[in-house]
Amino acid sequence: MESFLDQLGFLGTKAPVRSDITLILILITAILFTIGYRLAIRKRYEGHRWVQTSAAILNTIVVLLAMINVFIVYIMPGIPAKLFQGSYGATTLHGLVGAIGLILGIFVVLRANKLVPKSLRFKNYKLFMRTSYSIYMLATLLGVVVYIMAYIIGM
């Protein structure tokens, strides 16, 4: 019997429910990160910290529960032989950029919440936060490209 998450999704593409849910959650995360960014611009730092922390937790959960397993099972066996076929290259790039963004983002959130040792605390918040936000948005864009390639175009 086919599990619910493996059935045809609800967005009208060839994607399974699992991929549709992942896409929606990641887009919600991107919106939350943008709201948090806007709060920082308005100097509402406490709200900014809470929104960014929540978005980073949601993002981490989605990556750990959905993306890593799919990458290991479906993409890694095809590397490097299929790297230039279908969506393998875009998915690999998305995975690399996403991993960098995830690690940096978690570090920034841990630092903002004073959960890293004093020796690892950076002083230039803006540089680290803007870099993390930019990498995350690039990873999100690449994820949308992968979704389109895999489930709409059918590569």
C-alpha positions in Angstrom: 0.0 0.0 0.0 1.3 3.4 -1.0 1.8 5.8 2.0 0.0 9.1 2.1 3.2 11.1 1.6 4.1 9.1 -1.6 0.7 9.8 -3.3 0.3 12.4 -6.0 0.5 15.8 -4.4 -2.0 18.7 -4.1 -0.3 21.4 -6.2 -1.3 20.0 -9.5 2.2 18.7 -10.6 3.7 15.3 -10.8 5.2 15.7 -7.3 4.3 13.5 -4.4 2.5 14.9 -1.3 5.9 14.8 0.5 7.5 17.2 -2.0 4.5 19.6 -2.1 4.5 19.8 1.7 8.3 20.4 1.7 8.0 23.1 -0.9 5.2 24.9 1.0 7.1 24.7 4.4 10.3 26.0 2.8 8.4 28.9 1.2 6.8 29.7 4.6 10.3 29.7 6.1 11.6 32.1 3.4 8.7 34.4 4.2 9.4 34.2 7.9 13.1 35.0 7.3 12.1 38.0 5.2 9.7 39.2 8.0 12.5 38.8 10.5 14.8 40.8 8.2 12.3 43.6 8.0 11.9 43.6 11.8 15.7 44.2 12.1 15.6 47.1 9.7 12.8 48.6 11.8 15.1 48.0 14.9 12.6 45.6 16.5 15.4 43.3 17.5 13.6 41.1 20.0 10.8 40.3 17.5 13.5 39.8 14.8 15.4 37.3 17.1 12.2 35.3 17.8 11.1 35.2 14.1 14.5 34.2 12.8 15.0 31.6 15.5 11.5 30.1 14.7 12.3 30.1 11.0 15.7 28.5 11.5 14.1 25.7 13.6 11.4 25.1 11.0 14.0 25.1 8.2 16.2 22.6 10.1 13.3 20.3 10.8 12.3 20.2 7.1 15.9 19.7 6.0 16.5 16.9 8.5 13.2 15.1 8.0 12.7 15.5 4.2 15.6 16.8 2.2 18.7 14.9 3.4 17.1 11.5 3.0 15.9 12.2 -0.5 19.3 13.5 -1.5 21.1 10.5 -0.1 18.7 7.9 -1.6 18.0 9.5 -5.0 20.8 11.9 -5.9 24.0 10.7 -4.3 24.1 7.3 -6.1 24.1 9.2 -9.4 27.0 11.5 -8.6 29.3 12.0 -10.5 28.0 9.9 -13.5 24.7 11.7 -13.8 25.7 15.1 -12.6 24.9 16.7 -16.0 21.7 14.8 -16.6 18.2 15.9 -15.6 17.9 17.7 -12.3 21.0 16.0 -10.7 23.3 19.0 -11.1 20.7 21.6 -9.9 19.8 19.3 -7.0 23.4 18.9 -6.0 24.1 22.7 -6.2 20.9 23.2 -4.2 22.1 20.7 -1.6 25.6 22.3 -1.3 24.2 25.9 -1.1 21.5 24.8 1.3 24.0 22.9 3.6 26.2 26.0 3.8 23.1 28.2 4.5 21.8 25.8 7.1 25.1 25.6 9.0 25.7 29.3 8.9 22.1 30.1 9.8 22.1 27.7 12.8 25.4 29.3 14.0 24.0 32.8 13.7 20.8 31.8 15.6 22.8 30.1 18.3 25.0 33.2 18.6 22.0 35.5 18.7 20.6 33.5 21.5 24.0 33.4 23.4 24.3 29.6 23.0 27.9 29.6 21.7 31.1 29.9 23.7 32.5 33.4 24.0 35.5 32.6 21.8 33.1 31.9 18.9 31.0 35.0 19.2 31.3 37.3 16.2 30.9 41.1 16.6 29.7 42.0 13.1 26.1 40.8 13.2 25.0 42.5 10.0 27.6 40.8 7.9 26.8 37.3 9.2 23.0 37.8 9.2 22.9 39.3 5.7 25.2 36.6 4.4 23.1 33.8 6.0 19.9 35.4 4.7 21.3 35.7 1.2 22.6 32.1 1.1 19.2 30.9 2.4 17.3 32.8 -0.3 19.6 31.4 -3.0 19.0 27.9 -1.6 15.3 28.5 -1.7 15.4 29.7 -5.3 17.4 26.7 -6.3 15.0 24.5 -4.5 12.1 25.9 -6.5 14.1 25.4 -9.7 14.7 21.8 -8.7 11.0 21.3 -8.0 10.1 22.8 -11.4 12.7 20.7 -13.2 11.7 17.4 -11.5 7.9 17.7 -11.2 6.7 20.2 -13.8 9.2 19.9 -16.7 10.0 16.3 -15.8 13.8 16.3 -16.1 
